[in-house]
Amino acid sequence: MTKFTEFKVVHIVEGGCGTLLLGASGLPIQKMEADLNKYAQDGWQVVFQIVEQKRFMLFWKREAVIVTLGR
């Protein structure tokens, strides 16, 4: 098991406008890939990730990914 000395938490959220207009818009996959590739170049590794759904305004739900990185 790898021993990490430093951790970083990244929170990536689904867009709000698409959620309001369409009911759901999806996670920004290309932005997430670009961010994770940037962190990987700096030596960060994905330790854990979770997808959460939370209420947005009154009727909608919005997804978010919480990624824990370590190095």
C-alpha positions as CSV (number, residue, x, y, z in Angstrom):
1,M,0.0,0.0,0.0
2,T,1.3,3.4,-1.0
3,K,1.9,5.8,1.9
4,F,0.9,9.4,1.0
5,T,2.2,12.4,2.8
6,E,-0.1,15.0,1.2
7,F,-3.8,15.0,0.2
8,K,-5.9,17.2,-2.0
9,V,-9.7,17.1,-2.5
10,V,-11.2,18.1,-5.8
11,H,-14.9,18.9,-6.2
12,I,-16.3,18.8,-9.7
13,V,-20.0,19.8,-10.2
14,E,-22.5,19.4,-13.0
15,G,-23.5,22.7,-14.7
16,G,-26.4,24.6,-13.1
17,C,-27.9,26.0,-16.3
18,G,-28.3,22.6,-18.0
19,T,-29.9,21.3,-14.8
20,L,-32.5,24.1,-14.8
21,L,-33.3,24.0,-18.5
22,L,-33.1,20.2,-19.2
23,G,-33.5,18.6,-15.8
24,A,-30.0,17.2,-16.0
25,S,-26.9,18.1,-17.9
26,G,-24.2,15.6,-16.9
27,L,-20.7,16.0,-15.5
28,P,-18.1,17.9,-17.4
29,I,-16.0,14.9,-18.4
30,Q,-13.5,16.8,-20.6
31,K,-12.9,19.3,-17.8
32,M,-12.5,16.5,-15.3
33,E,-10.0,14.7,-17.5
34,A,-8.0,17.9,-18.1
35,D,-7.9,18.6,-14.3
36,L,-6.9,15.1,-13.4
37,N,-4.2,15.0,-16.1
38,K,-2.8,18.3,-14.8
39,Y,-2.7,16.9,-11.3
40,A,-1.0,13.7,-12.5
41,Q,1.8,15.6,-14.1
42,D,2.4,17.2,-10.7
43,G,2.7,13.7,-9.1
44,W,-0.8,13.4,-7.7
45,Q,-2.7,10.0,-7.8
46,V,-6.4,9.3,-7.3
47,V,-6.9,7.7,-3.9
48,F,-10.7,7.7,-3.7
49,Q,-13.7,9.1,-5.6
50,I,-17.4,9.3,-5.0
51,V,-20.4,10.6,-7.0
52,E,-23.0,12.5,-5.0
53,Q,-26.4,13.7,-5.9
54,K,-27.8,16.7,-4.1
55,R,-30.9,18.8,-4.4
56,F,-30.6,21.9,-6.6
57,M,-33.1,24.6,-6.0
58,L,-36.4,22.8,-5.2
59,F,-37.2,20.2,-7.8
60,W,-33.9,19.2,-9.5
61,K,-30.9,17.1,-8.5
62,R,-27.4,17.9,-9.4
63,E,-24.4,15.5,-9.5
64,A,-21.0,16.2,-8.3
65,V,-17.8,14.1,-8.1
66,I,-15.5,14.4,-5.1
67,V,-12.0,13.1,-5.9
68,T,-9.3,12.6,-3.2
69,L,-5.8,12.8,-4.6
70,G,-2.6,11.9,-2.8
71,R,1.2,12.1,-3.2
